[in-house]
Amino acid sequence: MKDYIDRIAQEAIRQKLEQQTRRNFLKESFLGLGGLAMGSLLSSCGGKSMAAKNFDIDFANPMMPRPPHFAPKARSVIYIHMAGAPSQLELFDYKPELAKMDGKDCPQSFLEGKKFAFIRGVPKMLASTASFKQNGQSGAYISDYMPHLQTIADEITFLKGVSTDQFNHAPAQLMMHTGSARLGRPSIGTWVTYGLGSENSDLPGFVVLTSGGNNPDAGKSIWGSGFLPSVYQGVQCRSVGDPVLFLQDPDGITRDLRKASIEAINKVNQEEFKEYGDPETLSRISQYEMAFKMQVSVPEVMNINDEPAYIHEMYGTKPGEASIANNLLLARKLVEKGVRFVQLFDWGWDTHGTAEDGAIDIGLVNKCRASDKAVTALILDLKQRGMLEDTLVVWGGEFGRTPMAENREGKPNAFKGRDHHAEAFTMWMAGGGVKKGTTFGETDEIGYTVVNGKVTPHDIQATILNQLGFDHEKLTYQFQGRNFRLTDVEGRVINEILA
């Protein structure tokens, strides 16, 4: 064991000397006014001067719990993103007038000056393929595609006037989760852990779970840290096999030996920080230590086998599957253990297709069937444990769907799917201090444009941060000479839906 640790230490020292050689050259090159200018530029991108200007972080313990700006209504967030964008016209936005227009040519006024992903020429109007009814005392419209959700309508706040300015998947997902359609910005979960730290020192503050067979179109950037310290980025866990890759020690390496090797590496990292003052070095130390703790804590919390039979029946879970049902149960277990932000991405809600493969009346139905029971179970499970009131659940996609059918290559009758639609779609929230049984926002008689209660991704982000106790305009991070925030220069708290 001593020989093993000595080898690690020697390799670390060799690498450090190599870095010192390069950095000493750079240091000497900084002499004079040019060096002063370069030092000023670098300090705006990272280092001690930046750390002093940002949110009050102890970089030696970056995940230590921190108080928000004011008393929060929510302790944690479970954000369920249906990657691909579900059709609001089949699920929540009941439009009987659209049925009267079914099969007719789309009015030219709906097409002029608009951009679509797949509509060409003059498409046909497409009635909803679902049946709707009003539910609960609130009378909220929910379609028969989601019969389980119908039973908890009075727990939900619907936002029917959501609108974005992006109509392609990756930019729209980036906008929804990072506040910008361009790469490089921190995700909302990163901002939350940057602001709050973690309640459980043995688990990440921000955990990501995926299902549906693929990652979202925007990739892992939508749970990345951007220009924030990397210790705050989302940690992706798996519901099948080891929750995190390389979680198990290699053959011949004991737990004590792993601990000793990490201590040796971090001793070198600490010396590096003393010399260069880069906060990212301390992030690296924290990540090594967290990885060591996760070897014990993660397998325990990510194991759903020990849940009672009635919980598995409630969610429709099957241990050993990579399913949204399993991930929703894991989300409850994670927030129960103090994880601040759990992000679920379920791929496959992009309802394109021909009449033969039935993108709407088969593909969407199948996605709803796989998730409806489990999403409903999550709300009921949180409620029965007394957790719903301080856990904010958010459900939605990156944009909506058009009231007209797709029309590719001049074949108006060949496609039964709906095209991407940025102007109007529906999201919903539950728990975490939002009103129960409420609908805010309204679209026109065919669901094409928002006529009142319009909200944007920045408004949704501002509201989520507000429920966690943050003024979205004050949760900032200085980068490249200016303060950045999740909501950029926009966003308002949607006070109309707050209890």
BELKAQUI-V427121 format. One record per helix or strand. SS is the DSSP state (h for helix, s for strand). FROM is the first residue (numbers start at 1). TO is the last residue. If there is no record, write none. Layout:
# BELKAQUI-V427121
{{SS | FROM | TO} {SS | FROM | TO}}
This chain:
# BELKAQUI-V427121
{{h | 2 | 29} {h | 33 | 45} {h | 48 | 53} {h | 59 | 61} {s | 76 | 83} {h | 88 | 91} {h | 96 | 100} {s | 105 | 105} {h | 108 | 110} {s | 124 | 125} {s | 132 | 135} {s | 140 | 143} {h | 144 | 150} {h | 153 | 155} {s | 156 | 162} {h | 169 | 178} {h | 188 | 196} {s | 206 | 211} {h | 219 | 223} {h | 230 | 232} {s | 235 | 237} {h | 255 | 276} {h | 279 | 301} {h | 309 | 315} {h | 324 | 336} {s | 341 | 347} {s | 354 | 354} {h | 359 | 384} {h | 388 | 390} {s | 391 | 396} {s | 400 | 405} {s | 415 | 415} {s | 418 | 421} {s | 425 | 430} {s | 434 | 434} {s | 438 | 440} {s | 442 | 443} {s | 450 | 452} {s | 455 | 455} {h | 457 | 467} {s | 476 | 479} {s | 482 | 485} {h | 495 | 497} {s | 498 | 498}}
